[in-house]
């Protein structure tokens, strides 16, 4: 810890960098949610292509493929919903002249966005793993 005295430029740059990172947290969380929404939409197309072919190949009748496909669709749906919760502009009311309440509300919104994006990412990764397993089963058992 530095002794008490005037702030040196190096300390000021570090403090300003942290302040900038804190301000950009909302943007990064929302951008992450948008990416997950785009990826889930694309992977839904791939999943439905594998599962919903018109000539019904034999692998679609395999219970393991049906289970993996169903669980994958559910995981992607949870990821999509959680990402949308991150993006949704929830209404907030606060006293405009109460800085401590504004800070508490800011932390509350940031916390909600963080956890909804974390759930979305976890569900997305689970969906990707299930989709990969389903494709591996189809390739090795066909």
C-alpha positions in Angstrom: 0.0 0.0 0.0 1.3 3.4 -1.0 1.8 6.1 1.7 -0.8 8.9 1.8 -0.2 11.7 -0.6 -1.2 13.0 -4.0 -2.3 10.4 -6.5 0.4 9.4 -9.0 -0.5 9.0 -12.7 -0.1 5.2 -12.6 -2.7 4.9 -9.8 -5.1 7.3 -11.5 -4.9 5.3 -14.8 -5.6 2.1 -12.9 -8.5 3.6 -11.0 -9.9 5.0 -14.3 -9.5 1.7 -16.0 -11.5 -0.1 -13.3 -14.2 2.6 -13.5 -14.4 2.1 -17.3 -14.7 -1.7 -16.9 -17.5 -1.3 -14.4 -19.4 1.0 -16.8 -19.0 -1.5 -19.7 -20.2 -4.5 -17.7 -23.8 -4.1 -18.9 -22.8 -3.9 -22.5 -20.6 -7.0 -22.3 -23.3 -9.0 -20.6 -25.9 -8.0 -23.2 -23.6 -8.6 -26.1 -22.9 -12.1 -24.7 -26.6 -12.8 -24.5 -27.1 -11.6 -28.1 -24.4 -14.1 -29.2 -26.0 -16.9 -27.4 -29.4 -16.1 -28.9 -27.8 -16.2 -32.4 -26.0 -19.4 -31.8 -29.0 -21.1 -30.3 -31.1 -20.1 -33.3 -28.5 -21.6 -35.7 -28.1 -24.8 -33.6 -31.8 -25.2 -33.5 -31.7 -25.4 -37.3 -29.0 -28.0 -37.2 -30.8 -30.0 -34.5 -34.1 -29.9 -36.3 -32.4 -30.9 -39.5 -31.0 -34.0 -37.9 -34.2 -34.9 -36.1 -36.9 -34.0 -38.6 -36.0 -35.6 -41.9 -39.0 -36.5 -44.0 -37.9 -40.0 -44.9 -37.4 -41.0 -41.2 -34.1 -42.8 -41.3 -33.6 -45.7 -38.9 -31.4 -43.7 -36.5 -34.4 -41.5 -35.6 -36.1 -44.6 -34.1 -33.2 -45.2 -31.7 -34.3 -44.2 -28.1 -30.8 -42.8 -27.4 -31.1 -40.4 -30.3 -34.7 -39.4 -29.3 -33.6 -38.7 -25.7 -30.5 -36.8 -26.7 -32.4 -34.8 -29.2 -35.2 -34.0 -26.7 -32.8 -33.0 -24.0 -30.8 -30.9 -26.4 -33.8 -29.0 -27.6 -34.8 -28.4 -23.9 -31.3 -27.2 -23.1 -31.2 -24.8 -26.0 -34.7 -23.5 -25.1 -33.5 -22.8 -21.5 -30.4 -21.0 -23.0 -32.6 -18.9 -25.2 -35.0 -17.9 -22.5 -32.2 -17.1 -20.1 -30.4 -15.0 -22.7 -33.7 -13.1 -23.3 -34.0 -12.5 -19.6 -30.5 -10.9 -19.8 -31.6 -8.7 -22.6 -35.1 -7.7 -21.4 -35.3 -4.1 -20.2 -36.9 -4.6 -16.8 -38.7 -1.6 -15.3 -36.9 -0.1 -12.3 -38.1 2.7 -10.0 -35.8 4.6 -7.8 -35.3 7.9 -6.1 -33.3 10.1 -8.5 -31.6 12.0 -5.7 -30.6 8.9 -3.6 -27.2 7.8 -4.8 -27.0 4.8 -2.4 -30.3 3.5 -3.8 -29.2 4.1 -7.3 -26.0 2.1 -6.6 -27.9 -0.7 -5.0 -30.3 -0.9 -8.0 -27.3 -0.8 -10.4 -25.7 -3.8 -8.5 -29.0 -5.6 -8.4 -29.6 -5.3 -12.2 -25.9 -6.2 -12.9 -26.3 -9.3 -10.7 -29.5 -10.4 -12.4 -27.9 -10.0 -15.8 -24.8 -11.9 -14.8 -26.7 -14.9 -13.4 -29.2 -15.1 -16.2 -26.3 -15.1 -18.7 -24.5 -17.7 -16.6 -27.5 -20.0 -16.7 -27.8 -19.3 -20.5 -24.2 -20.2 -21.1 -24.5 -23.4 -19.0 -27.6 -24.5 -20.8 -26.0 -23.7 -24.1 -22.9 -25.7 -23.4 -25.1 -28.6 -22.2 -27.1 -28.4 -25.5 -24.0 -28.4 -27.6 -22.7 -31.4 -25.7 -26.0 -33.3 -26.2 -26.1 -32.4 -29.9 -22.5 -33.6 -30.3 -23.3 -36.9 -28.5 -26.4 -37.3 -30.7 -24.3 -36.9 -33.8 -21.6 -39.3 -32.6 -24.3 -41.9 -31.8 -25.8 -41.5 -35.3 -22.4 -41.8 -37.0 -21.2 -44.8 -35.0 -24.5 -46.8 -34.9 -25.6 -46.2 -38.5 
